[in-house]
Every structure is written in C-alpha cells, then in structure tokens.
Amino acid sequence: MKIKVLCVGNIKNDEYYRLGSEYIKRLGRYLPISIHEIRAEKIQKNAKKIEAERIISFLKGKDCFTIAMCEEGKNLSSNEFSRLLKEKTFDTKEICFIIGGTDGLDDNIKKSSNLRLSLSKMTFTREMAWFILLEQIYRAVKIMHGEPYHR
C-alpha cells in the first residue's frame, strides 16, 4: 500500500512541518508515503473550484482510494481507522488523502471521493490537519503491526 497526502497550499509553519516530517520519516519504515502540495488560490469567490480542478488533474489516471478530509466526514476511532487502512490494503494500491485549502474542499471533490473523513467536529488549519493526519496514519500503522504506540 502507498499513501499520498494532497494538501492545498504550503505548510508554512516550521514547527508543524518539522513534526509532520518526523512522522513521514517514521512511516517510511512501513510503507511508501508522499506529500503533494496543490497550489492554493487567493481567497475569491471561485477559489475552491479552481483548487478542485488542480486536485482532479493531479488524480487523473491514478488508481487510488480517495479520502476527502472534511469536518462533515465520518468520525473514526484510531482502531477503526487502522482497520480501514488495512482493509484498503487489499482493495487498492494507493490511498490518497485530500486536505483542502483555507476555504476547505469543493463539494465536487467531497462527492467524488470514496470516503469523507473528519479528524474532529472542530475545524483545524490545513497545517494542523496535515500534522494530525500524519500522526493518525502512523498510529494506525503501528496498530496494524501490533506494535506499542497506541494505548
């Protein structure tokens, strides 16, 4: 299984970048993971639509299970998330997580994704969502391998 994390916009906060990079490094021992930044649009009426076109263009031709990260998505426990990733390991070669920009994700991306997933009922900045998602993927992989991390 390969994991791709698509994030609209750059991770500008050095501390989040450092922490997220640590989880990317740790995950590299278990599976291939890559981070892809999709150029964000300036805040305007059709920004989400333009960003959605960029996301669609990136995903075109890729055989992946897409997960839109959004507050109205499904809430899973860490164990449930681990089971989901394990199940998808048998169904697909890649899992692509999509994190929206400042205004979130366009409805077309949410509707066309295989799953909508929420990290919390609260809203986070994309940088926080990026870091939290990476930590949760790492936790899920550790659970899959029966290794101590999740208590």
Secondary structure, 3 states (H helix, E strand, C coil): CEEEEEEECCCCCHHHHHHHHHHHHHHCCCCCEEEEEECCCCCCCCHHHHHHHHHHHHHCCCCEEEEEEEEEEEECCHHHHHHHHHHHHHHCCEEEEEECECCECCHHHHHHCCEEEECCCCCCCHHHHHHHHHHHHHHHHHHHCCCCCCC
